[in-house]
Amino acid sequence: MAVEGHRAEERLRASERRLRNTLDNMLEGCQIIGPDWRYLYVNDAAATNGRRSKEELLGSTMMEMYPGIEETEMFRVLRRCMEERTHERMENEFEYPDGNRAWFELSFEPVPEGVFILSIDITERKKAEKALRESEETLRNIFAASPDAITVSDMEGKIVDCNQATLEMHGFSSKEEVLGRSAFEFIAEKDHGGPWRT
């Protein structure tokens, strides 16, 4: 009986070692925060994301490591998860003490020790989204300000957008008068067989 108990204990310890090894080597940041806001567990990725060593973080409170963090939306979500034992997700822009910023996708899970946080660095994705928004805004401005008439239609030839120059050319006062109509209404009949008709 004692031998079976010893074997079960060994299996449990081996399982815990495998689990810890898996968490330690994940690309995503993993951390466990205790009810007193102390770091109970931090993997290498979480330490890298936080720009602190594991040794600095473990046993320290979040407030000691990142003064002012308790005033952030991220901390409010963490507190709700800690107190109400809810599962939470959010995207968070984190400002480091040196003023640099990074974006993380965060998942909060209540665990017996406190809250488990999984973090994924999405800074590059956010930069790409911002660049895309800026590019789209530039194109919208060019479209609106162009002195040339520009009309956008769908695959059926229905007008989905046009600029002010188009309205002025055809004597309309608003887009509502044009949207949804066939673009071929505004093309000379002799040109209806052009390359756009397949």
N, C-alpha and C positions, 0 to 999 in steps of 0.2 A: 504494500500500500504506500509506504514511504517512497519507494522507488518510482512508482507511478506519479506521485505528487512532485517529485524532483524533476522527472522528465517533462511534465506539464509546465513547470516553472521555467525550465530551460527553453522549451518551445516558445513560451510567451516572451522571454528575453530576446530570443533570436528574431521573433516577429517584430518586436519594438526596435531592434537594431536595424532591420531592413526598412521599416517605416521611416525612421530618423534619417537613414542614408538616402532614401528616396527624396525626402523633403529637403535635405541638405544640398542635393545636387539638381534640384529643379531650376529651370530657367526663370520661372516666375518667383517673385518675392513671396516668402511665407513668414509670418510672424504670429506669435501669440501674445496678446496683451492681457495682463491680469486686471482684476477689479480695481486695483490701486493705480492703474495706468502704467505699470512697470512691464518692461520687455521680459517675457519669460522664455521665449524662443525666437530666434532670428536665423534664417538661412543666409548663405553668402549673397544671393541675389538681392534680398531685402536690405542687407547691410550696404551693398553697392548702390542700390537705389537711394538709400538714405544718406549716402556719403559719410558714413560713420563705420567704425570697426564693430564687429560683433562683441568684442570685449567691452567697448564703450557702452553699447546699447544694453546688453544683458544686465538686469538688475536695476537699471536706471528708469526713471519715469519718462514718458513722452515729453512732459513739460521741461524737464531738465535738459533733454537733448535738443528740443526744438521750442524755445520760448515763444509763447503766443499761440501755440498750436491749439490750445483749448478754446480759442476764439473763432476757429475755422468751421466751415460747413462740414468738412470731413470728420472733425471731432464730434460734432452734434450727431452725425449719423452713427459714429462709433458708440457714443454714449447711449443712444436709443437701442442699439443692438445689445449693449452690455446690460442695460436695465430692463428692457422689455423682452429680451431673448428673441429678437427678430432677425431674419435674414435680410441683408441689405446689399445693394449694388450701386455704384456711382462712378462717374469720371471726375477726377480731381486734379486741379492744377496746383502743384506743390511749389512753394517758394522757399529756396534754401537760404540759410543765414547770409550767404554772400550775394544774394539778390538774383541768382540764376533761378530758372524755373523749369519744371518738367511736368508732363501729364501722365497720370496713371489711371488705369481702370482698376477699381477696387471691389472686392467681394468680401463681405463681413459675415462670418458664421459664428453663432454662439457655441462655445465648447465648455466642458466642465471647469476648465482653468480660467475662462474669461471669454475672449473673442479671438478667433482665428481670422487673420486678414491675408488674402491672396492679392498680390498686386502685379499688374502687367504694365510695363512702360509703353505708352502709346504716343510718346512725344513726336516721333517721326510722322506717324499717321496724322496727328493734329497739325503739324507743319504743312503736310501735303494738302489737307483739307482747307487750311487758311490760304495757301497759294492758289488752290482751285477757286475758292470764293472770290479772291482778288482778281483773278483772271476773268472769271465770269462777269464781275462788276465792270471791268475794263471793256469787255466786249459789249455789254449792255449799253454803256455810255457811248461807245463808237456807233452802235446800231441806232441809238436814239438821236445822236447829233449829226449823223451822215446827211450831207445835202442830196445824196442819191436816194431814190426810192428803193426800199428793201421790203420784200414781202416773204414771209415764211409760210409754207403750206405743208400739210401732212401728205401721206402716201396717196390719198384719194384726191388731192388737189384742193382741199379745203384750207382756207387761210386761217392760221393759228396765231399769227402776229404780223405786225407791220410797223414801220416807223412813221414819224410825222411827215416826212417828205412824200411818202406814199399817199397819205390822206390829202395833203395839199395838191398833189398832182391830179387826183381824181375828184377833188371838190368835196371831200367828206370832212366833217368836223370832229368825229370821234371814232375810235377803233371799233366800237360796238356796231357801227354801220357796216363794217367790213368783215369782221371776224365771223367765220363759219361759211362765208360765201366761197364760190369756186374761184380759184385764181385765174381760170381761163376767161372769166368775165372781163378781166382787165388786160387781156392779151388780144391783139388784133387777130381776127379770124384767120387771116392768111398765115399767121405764125403758129397756129395750133398744132401743127405737125412737127414742131421742133424736137430737139433731142430729149426734152423732159417727158415726152409722151412715149412710153414703151408698151 
